[in-house]
Amino acid sequence: MNNLITKKTIIIGGGISGLVSAYSAIQSGSTVILYEKSNQLGGLIGTKYSENGLVEQAANGFLNSSSIEKLTKDLNLKLLKPESSSKKRRFFRNNKLHSLPISIFALLRGIFGFCFINSEPNLDENMQEWSQRIFGKDFTEFIIEPAIGGIYSTELELMYVPSVFSKFKFYNGKSLLRNLLFHFKNKKKEIKPNLRGLVSFQNGMQELIKGLHTYILNNSKSKIHLNSKISNLNHFLESNKNNEIRICTSLFETIELIKEWELAKEIFPKYDICSFSYQTICTITQFGMNTIFPYKAFGILFPRNQNLFVKGVLANHCIFKGRVKNLPYSETWIYSGDWLNDATETSVKEIFVKERNFLLSKLNKLRNNDPNRKIFLHDIHIKIWKNAFPIYNKNLYNFNNFLDEIEFICEQKGNPIRFYGNYRNGIGIRSLIENAMISR
């Protein structure tokens, strides 16, 4: 008789972090028990299949890496690379598209700061102040904020530099260029040129969720429990003393889960944490006979002060092959901000239609009486994610330090507990996947 007891990993949360964490645990020889509060897996990630093509609920792809290549190979998934015509990224400024939305003098100022100015953040310096000190005002307003602010869906002045660059070590007195060279010196051998760039799947991001789901179920002793919300963490930990616990819920759910946990209540007062801030996100995907893009491109970023609510627009018909059928064009519009907290699909659609008609007239020169202006609006898919993204401010930075201490204490006691999610060391899909594949 075999007396060996199979190690178990208990996972709370069935989003992308929870599913990849389950995959990682199975890879290390563990049996997985996963609890998801809703009736489906994937969290923010998901794909709808309309008669005109794919509609991504959130991300339409992610940056590739060697660990992602291994993951998809183990799941028997084939990565889809973007079309070569989708390389162009443009910025909207003064009613025109620009590959470089600033003057040559502002560009030279940004290059100078990148190469020579001390990049170590000052005490309590927010992301906007840091960027303006390094790159200058125009470079920050028209390039850095649309790019980084677009990824985090947050204004730069609300973000805290060490929270955004939590994996990056700044050396006192060194420029950002010198810091980057030092940072990538030891990683250069690990990065293969053919693994860089955006990737996705032929049938959308849902293919990754299904692949992970199947992989977990194919491990005969692993289980997935849907509609299973864990409310009392003290009781849950007591009944799972000999197992590793991985909490892979959203920031809001994590706070609710641990607030009555005795260990957390004991340690929490040591940290300067006031309150947490969240950002609401909205994506609008539509198919039709016209597009705001005057040529093939990846997408458009919109700096602030352009009298528009939209943060970015993706040209789906140009990025991944096979995403559009029946109609020639598809775009995804991305909105974020506090104004969305009280918004409805109807009110968001009104703003979208108004802004799209404006951009059609400015960028693609379609006349008001052109019938193709209206045809596009017959197939629209709107998704609003309330309080979906955490704001990477100082409170979040302190909270992650607090969680690091909890993980350390639990590890020392022999009852490891890990925390994963879009509030831990990065908000992008690749960051979520790679963090969940590491046993800290």
N, C-alpha and C positions, 0 to 999 in steps of 0.2 A: 504493500500500500504506500502511495506517495504522500509523505507528511508535509511536503512543501506547501506553504500558503502563498497563493498568487497575490502579488502586490496590487492594490487597487488605487486608482486615481479618481477622485470625485470632482466633477466639474459642474459648477453652477453657471448657467448661461449658454445658450446655443447659437450665439452670433458667430461671426467669422473667427474671433479670438477663441471662443470655446471649442469650436469644431477643429481648428488647427491645433489647439492644445491637446485635444483628445487624440488626434492623429499622432502628435509627438509622443504622448504617453504610451500609446500602443506600440510605436516604434521602439521604445525603450523596454518593452516587455511587460507593460502594465495592463491590467484590465480596467476599462473605463466605465463609469456610471455617470451619465450626463443628465442634468435636470434643466429643462427649459420651461419658463412660465407660460409661454404662449402655445398656440397649436401648430407652429411651424418654426423651422430653423432658418438661420441666415441673418437675423437682425436687420440692419439697414440694407444689407446686400440682397438683391433679388432682381429677377427679370420677368417682365410680362411679355406675352407673345400676341401682338395685335395682327390683324390681317395685312397691315402695311409694313411690319417689321418688328424689330426688338425694341423694347422700352426698358431701360435700366432704371431701377428705383433710386439708385445713388451712383456709385462709381461705375464707369463704363470700362475700366481697365486698371492696371497697376504697373509699376516699374518692375522689371525683371531682375533676377539675381540667381546665383548658383543654388541657394537653398530653395527658391521657388521652382527652379528647374527640377530639383530632386522631388519636391512635393508633388508636382503635376505628373512626373514620371511614375511615382508610386501609385497615383490615383488613376493611371492610364488615361490622362487627359492630354490633348494636344493644344499647345499654346498657339494663339493667332497673333501674328505681327501686323502692325498697321500698314496701310497703303503708303507708298513713297510720296504720294501727292499731299499727304496730311502733315507734312513737316512744318508748314508755315504757321507761326503764331503771330497774331496781330494785336495791337493796342488801339483802342478807340479814344481819340482826343480831338476836340474842336470839330466834331461831325465828320471826321475822316479816319481811315485806317492807317496805322503806321507800324513799320517793323521796328523803328526806333522813335519813340514818342517824345524825345527830348532833344535839346540843341547839342551841338558838338562840344560846347563849353561845359554843359552839365554832364555829358558823357566823360569828358576828360577829368572833371572833378570827381566823379564816381570811381574812375580807374585809379586816380591818385590815392583816394581814401582806401580803396581795396588793397593797394600795394604798400602804403606807408603809414597810415594812421593806426594807432594802438586800438585794437578791436576788443580788448577786454571790457565787458560791460561795467559801467559805473554803478554805484550803489543805488538801487531802486530806479534805475534807468529803464523806461519802457521801450518797447520795440521801435516805436516811431522815433523817439529821441536818439536811440542808439544808431538807427539807420541814417538819420539826418546827419549825425556827427561823422559817420564813416563815409557815406556816399553823397551827402548833400541833399538839399530840399527837393529839387526837381526829380532827381534820380529816385528818391524815396517815394514821392507822390505818384509818379507815372510809371515806374517799373517795379520797385520792391513791393509796394503795398498791393497792387493788383495781383502780383505773382504769389507772394507769401500769404497776404491777407485772403486771397482767393482759395488757397489750399485749406487754411484754417477757418475760413468764412467769418473772419473777425477783423475789426479795425486794429491797426498796429498799435495805437495808443492804449489799447486794453490788454496788450500782450506783454509778458515778462520774458526778457531775453534768455535767462538760464532755463526757463520752463520750455521754451521753443527748441533750444539747442541743448537739451538735457544730456545727450550722448557726446556732446562736443566739448572738449576741454580748451579753454582760452588761456594762453600763456601771457603773463603780464608783459606789456611793452611790445608785443609782436602784432604785426598787421594781420588782417584776415587772410591774406595770401600766404604768409608764412605759417600761420596756424593750420590752414588747409593742407599745405604741403607736408607738414609734420603729421597731420591726422591721417593722411592717405598713404604715407610712406610705407607702413607695414601692411596696408590692405591692398596695395597695388597688385601683388601677385595673386590675390584672391579674386579679383574682378576680371573676367574675360570680356573682351570687347563685344563679342557676339551676344552677350547676355544683357547688355544695356538696352534701355528704351522701354516704351510702353508695350504691354501685351494684354490679351484677353482670351476669349474662347468663342468658337464659332456660334454657339447657341447662347452666348451671353454669360454674365457672371453667375447666373443660377447653375450653370454647369459645374462650377467649382463647389457650390454648396451641395449639390447632388452627389458629386464625387466624394466629398468628405463624409457625407451621410452614409453612403454605401460602404466606404472603407471601414467606418466604425461598426456597422452592422455585420460586416463580414468577419469581424473578430467575435467568435461565437460567445464568449463570456461577457462582452461589453453590452451595455444597455443604454437606450435613450428614452427618457421619460418626458413627454410633452405635457403641457397644462399642469406643470408641477412647480409651484412657486415655493421657495424656501423663505420663511418669514423669521423664524427663531434660530439665529446662528448659534447661540449658546447650546441649545438642545441638539442642533444638527452636528456640531463639533463633538459633543459628548458621545453621540452614537456612532461617530466615525473616527475614533481616537487613533486607530492604527493605520489610517489611510492618508494619503496626500490630498489636500483640498486645493482646488484652483478656482478662484472667483473671477469669472469672465463676464461680468455684467456691466451695464453703463455706469457712468459716474454717479448719477442720481440713485440708481438701484444699489450700488455698492455702499453709498453713504447710509441709505435706509437699512441695509442688511447688517452693517457693523456698528450702528450707533448704540445699540444696547449690549454689545459684546463686552464682557468684563475687561479683557485685555486692552481693547481699543479705548474704553473709557478711562483706563488707568494711564495710558500713554498720551492721549490726545491733548491734555492741557499743556504739555511741554512745547507744543507747536503753535506758532502765530497764524491761526487759520480763522478767518472771520466768517465768510460766506462764499458760496460758489456761484459762478455765473455760467449760463448756457446760451447757446445760439440756436435759433430755429432756422431750418433749411427748407427750401422749396425747389423742386425740379419740375420743369415743364418740357415734355417731349411732344413734338408734333411732326406730322408727315404732310407732304403736299407738292404742289406744282411749282413753287418758287422758293427762293432762299435769300436771306440777307447777304450771303457771301457772294461777292462779285467774281471770285475765283476759288479754286480748290485750296483748302486750308484746314488746319486742325481746329482752330477756334479763335475767339476774340475775348480779350480781357478789357474790363471797363474800370478805369480809375475813378475815384470819387470826383465830385464837382463837375460831372458831365450831364447833370439834370436827368439822370436815369437811375432806376432802382436795380437793374440787372447787374450782376457781378461778372458773368461770363456766359458765352454761348459756344456750344460745341457743334461742329459740322459732322454729324453722324454719318452722312452719306459719303464722306471723304476718308474717315478714319479707319474703320474695319470693313472689309469686304463682306457682302452678304447681309448687312444689317437692315437694308431697306428693300422693299418689294412693292410692286403695283404702282407706287408713286415715286418720283425720282429723288425727292429731297427729304431729309430729316434733320431737325435741330433739337438740341437740349439746352434750355435756358436755366440758369442757376441764380436763385435769389437767396439772400440771407439778411438777417437784421431783426431788431426788436419789433418792428412794425408787423412782422409776420405772426407774432404771438396772438394777435386778435384777428388775423386775416382768415377769410374763407376761400374756398376754391373759386367762387364767383368773383370775389373782389380781386384776387390775384390774377385771374384770367383777364379782367378788365384792364389792369395795368399792363399785362403782357401784350394784349392786342394793340393797345395804344403805343407802346414802345416799339413793337415790331413794325407797325405801319410807319412809324417815324424813321426807323433804321432802313426799311425798304426804300423809302424815298431818298434817303441820304446816301446809302451805300450802293444800292442796285438800280437806282434811278427809275423805278417802276412808277408810272403815272397813276394818279388816284383812280382813274377810270379803267385801268388795266384789270381784266377779269381774273388774272392769276393772283392778284393781291388777296382775294377772298377765298380762293379755292383751298389755300393752305390750311385754313382754320377749321376744316371739318373734322380733323382727327387729332385731338389734343388729349394728353395724359398728364394730369397734375398730381403731384405727391408732396404733401407738407409734413415734415418731420419736426414736431414740437420739441424744443429743448434737446435736440439730437446731439449737438457737439459741445464739449466743454470749452470754455475760453481759457487759453493757456496763460493765465496770469500768475501773480505771486502766490495767491492762495492755493492754486493747483500745484505749484512747485513745492510748497511746504507740505501739502497733503501727500504728495508722492514720497517725500522724505519720511513722513510719518508711516506710510505703508512699507517703506524699505526697512524701517526699524521693526515693525511687526513681523515681517518675513524673517528677519535675522533672529529675533527672539524665538519664534516658532521652530525655526531650523535647529537652534541650539537645544530646544526641548525634545527634539525628535519627532515633532508633529508638524511637518512643513505645510505652510499655507502660502499660496502665490496669488498675485493679483495681475490680471491682464485686461486690456481694453483700450479704447481710443483716448483715454486720459493718461496713459502710461507711455512716455517716451516716443510720442509721434502719433499722428492722426491718419497718415496715409495707409492704404491697404497693405503695401509691402512692409511697412513698419509693424502693423498689427500682426501680419503673418510671421515675420521673423522674430518678433518678441515672444509670440506664443510657442515658437519652436525651441526656445531656449529655456532650460531649467536653471533659473537663477540660484 
